Amino acid sequence: ASAASRARVAPGIDVRSNASRARASSRAGASRARRTGAVPKDVKVDVAHDEGDDFFRRTVAVACASAVACANIASTSSAALVAMAMPATDGATEAYGGEFEFTTPPPTPESRMRAPPPVIDVVGIKPTLDAGYKTTQVSQKLTAGERETIELFNKAKGSVVYITNVAVRRDAYTLNLTETPQGAGSGIVWDTKGHIVTNYHVIDKANALKVTIGTDIATQKVYDANVVGFDDDKDIAVLELLDPEARRDAKPLTIGRSSEASVGQRVFAIGNPFGLDHTLTTGVISGLGREIQSGNTGRPIDGIIQTDAAINPGNSGGPLINSSGQLLGINTAIYSASGTSSGVGFALPSDMVSGIVDQLIRFGRVTRPILGISFAPDGALDQLGLGGVLVLDAREGGPAWRAGVRSTSRDESGRLILGDIIIELAGEQIQDSSDLYRTLDKLTVGDTVELKLIRGVDKVTTNIELDDVKDMKPPTPSTVVVPLRTKKPPGAPY
């Protein structure tokens, strides 16, 4: 637009933006005219526009094959034929020129944010309305496999509960105590005595626990629960419902044998991802015998079931069941950079869970054998080119202390004297702390096993009797520090 025409535009209107919109809309109208046959495909259409104080005029210049063609365009559109040019001859063809004008009020600043309506409706076709129209719908037909899945879900979902981790906080101004949810997960009804099994990280740091039972949102009930016991190393916890009515409503899940699971077997995960009530996802067993680290203590957990069934936050503690509705594992972790399902989920095997749950219900804790030592990080021996576990402290009165295992110490000059290095336990090679934990999990309290050590330049063999973890004494205060060197980039100062 020229400077003069821009001056006549109402304040707040971007002339260039409006002009661009008008040009685009006019071209769109001309394009529709070609598609519907109002303007032949071989007719050239040019777009011009102008703006004023009280109108917004758009002019379409059309090169017609004949005067009749120009008149037909005017008669089938909402625009007026404002000019008609005589035919011009280029030596081969003749062309008539027609100008069609369409005016609208100037756009307001608010309307500029919306797409403008079509400038010229060349065809002028109105929509056809049918007062009796109704969409036809048909009943679905389920396959036999789908019916089995639906029946399986309806049967198993009553054994899955929703657990809310509640923190009790005191208001800084009123000093009133308030309950605030700080986490949530799923759980499994284990038996008819009101025991609920879930992951330890679901209930960690909870001041109170709320368990929601029921398959229908309208009839669901919320009950209080206490912690019977937990094993943070294996990420397992057992709760107990306090209300007798809750125990009657709870429906236990059938416990299967994870040792009979196979890769490729179809499995189903039920839980409450993102707080969504009783969600079912399906997949297959992708792998067996996987190993992950406990997010609570860092100890390795082996024998893990891997599945591609979608597992998301909130599924933790929920069941992974087979086609018969039997528990094969407890969903516990996912491998994902985003925190949501990536098709790699992990479940604690039911065989391991059953043994731990039995101990927790009987004794309130897990009976696990120990050596009674503290040891250095695995990287401490890497710099020496050695494998094994370096003993920092053999606690007084413990199994290792009784077997004569030596701790790391310093001499009178402050020089570091390395303690014994464990290289074999009960016939199992020990290369790092994961090997040590894995071997101890296979043993029981009271076992006497052979222990092989490296002491200086010598190899020493001794027998050791394993104690219960409850008998472990606090570590002896020590100022021994094992330095760890980290790899530095070339040229960096030592």
Disulfide bonds with the S-S distance in Angstrom:
Cys64-Cys70 2.00
